[in-house]
Amino acid sequence: MIPVPPIGGPLNIRESYDAAASGYADALTGELAGKPLDRHLLDRFAEGVAGRGPVADLGCGPGHVAQYLHERGVDVRGLDLSPGMITAAGARFPEVPFAVGDMRDLPLEDASLGGAVLFYAIVHFVPEGLTVVFKELNRVLRPDALALISFHVGEGVVHRDEMFGARVNLDFYFHGVEPVTDALLASGLAVIENTLREPYEGAEYPSRRCYLLVRKVAEPA
């Protein structure tokens, strides 16, 4: 198993998000209100997974994406590496089940999901580590299941020592569309829709965004 890249210092990724969970949830729980394309694509995803079975929001953070899908009739549950984030999500959205889970080793049975959402959930993985994540995603998806994956487009890494008033130690990785697409295909997941947008000024970090709707088509190579 390829680990999340080492970030040094006294805090790891789980501890960083535990520290920032309250401020993160307060700041971002309502962010979809200012992101019309995100809502449109989540609506599209909700329509696509109707009747396919349970759906997981992987790297769910404070749970607002899972709640959005729940309100549209999706049988969704959220998983996140951070217990602090899971506590924050459960307090805000008690109708959605949330649990701690690592995307590299999901606490889910083979072929148990009709769909999955990874909204900016690959941001802490180096490009070389994406195939491990996507093969695990393939494992838990049913044949022809859908997944919606979003990420920051580009190259390089941004380091943060502070986030929402908490001390953290986090590296945020940008990804190219082609390498992500290649990693998905190598994992048995085919891109069926590719959407790019520019950042919403004043509403988010100023980076270009990519949204990939993918379908499980085969066992990983």
Rosetta blueprint (number, residue, H / E / L):
1 M L
2 I L
3 P L
4 V L
5 P L
6 P L
7 I L
8 G L
9 G L
10 P L
11 L L
12 N L
13 I H
14 R H
15 E H
16 S H
17 Y H
18 D H
19 A H
20 A H
21 A H
22 S H
23 G H
24 Y H
25 A H
26 D H
27 A H
28 L H
29 T L
30 G L
31 E H
32 L H
33 A H
34 G H
35 K L
36 P H
37 L H
38 D H
39 R H
40 H H
41 L H
42 L H
43 D H
44 R H
45 F H
46 A H
47 E H
48 G H
49 V H
50 A L
51 G L
52 R L
53 G L
54 P L
55 V E
56 A E
57 D E
58 L E
59 G L
60 C L
61 G L
62 P L
63 G L
64 H H
65 V H
66 A H
67 Q H
68 Y H
69 L H
70 H H
71 E L
72 R L
73 G L
74 V L
75 D L
76 V E
77 R E
78 G E
79 L E
80 D E
81 L L
82 S L
83 P H
84 G H
85 M H
86 I H
87 T H
88 A H
89 A H
90 G H
91 A H
92 R H
93 F L
94 P L
95 E L
96 V L
97 P L
98 F E
99 A E
100 V E
101 G L
102 D E
103 M L
104 R L
105 D E
106 L L
107 P L
108 L L
109 E L
110 D L
111 A L
112 S L
113 L E
114 G E
115 G E
116 A E
117 V E
118 L E
119 F E
120 Y L
121 A L
122 I L
123 V L
124 H L
125 F L
126 V L
127 P H
128 E H
129 G H
130 L H
131 T H
132 V H
133 V H
134 F H
135 K H
136 E H
137 L H
138 N H
139 R H
140 V H
141 L E
142 R E
143 P E
144 D E
145 A E
146 L E
147 A E
148 L E
149 I E
150 S E
151 F E
152 H E
153 V E
154 G L
155 E L
156 G L
157 V E
158 V E
159 H E
160 R E
161 D E
162 E E
163 M E
164 F L
165 G L
166 A E
167 R E
168 V E
169 N E
170 L E
171 D E
172 F E
173 Y E
174 F L
175 H E
176 G L
177 V H
178 E H
179 P H
180 V H
181 T H
182 D H
183 A H
184 L H
185 L H
186 A H
187 S L
188 G L
189 L E
190 A E
191 V E
192 I E
193 E E
194 N E
195 T E
196 L E
197 R E
198 E L
199 P L
200 Y L
201 E L
202 G L
203 A L
204 E L
205 Y L
206 P L
207 S L
208 R L
209 R E
210 C E
211 Y E
212 L E
213 L E
214 V E
215 R E
216 K E
217 V L
218 A L
219 E L
220 P L
221 A L
